[in-house]
Amino acid sequence: MDDNNTVINISDIEETGLPKELLGRINKIVTLNSLTRENYKEILLNSRNSPLEQIKSMIEINQQDFLIDDVIIESILDQAENSPYGARSLKQIIWNHFESILYEAPNYQTPVDHKPECWVNAIIKFNHTNKTLSVKNSEKEAVATTPTATKLLNTLPNSIKQKVMNGQLIRVTAYVENGDLVKIKA
């Protein structure tokens, strides 16, 4: 059936010009309803083969904690709803969100039991008064003081650095240990 609940059969597909050799291999035509936002969320957060869990495992192999806030989940769901590829699009959308973290070499100098947390899509802010750099996710805040704050700012691309220095709220990937900001990526 299509969107109007009409049955689609082989003769309907034949009109598209598909070769008869291929048409003869089609046994059954099944039409599916479009996925809702709740369907995507269920797949993302609760399915046995969730692409989010796969990415989480890959990041944790590099001895990095993986925290994801609701803003990222909502962003992924927004993109999935706008994709014509259904649930298969989730994997690519998630990959695009976390690609830079996945390609980062693990820090083998950090003991396994003392690994930094990875905050994706954290908001970064520079305080000119006390020269500190802070990041916030939906639950926590971490701070870097001078001279670490200056070093971390200098790791950002100049365009991003200027926006942070001018007070614009920018989202970054932040690495935090014991409440201290230790690394940022734009």
URWO-V99094 format. One record per pair of residues at least 12 apart in sequence whose ideal C-beta (glycine too) atoms are under 6 Angstrom apart, sorted by the first residue. I is the first residue (numbers start at 0). J is the second residue. D is the distance in whole Angstrom. If there is no record, write none. Layout:
I	J	D
I	J	D
//
This chain:
0	30	5
7	28	5
9	22	6
34	85	6
36	76	6
36	80	6
39	76	5
39	79	5
40	76	6
42	86	5
50	89	5
50	90	4
50	93	5
51	93	6
54	93	5
54	97	5
57	101	6
58	100	6
61	105	4
62	105	6
62	111	6
62	114	4
63	114	6
63	117	5
64	116	4
64	117	6
65	117	6
66	116	6
66	118	6
67	119	6
68	136	5
68	137	4
69	137	6
70	120	5
71	119	6
71	120	5
75	92	5
78	92	5
79	92	6
99	184	6
115	174	4
115	176	5
115	181	6
116	175	5
117	174	6
118	136	5
118	173	4
119	172	5
120	170	5
121	134	4
121	136	5
121	171	6
121	173	4
122	135	5
122	168	5
122	170	6
123	163	6
123	169	5
123	171	5
125	163	5
125	164	6
130	145	4
131	144	5
131	148	6
132	148	4
132	151	6
134	173	4
134	180	6
141	175	4
141	178	5
141	180	4
143	180	4
151	183	5
155	185	5
156	185	6
159	185	5
171	183	5
171	185	6
172	184	4
//
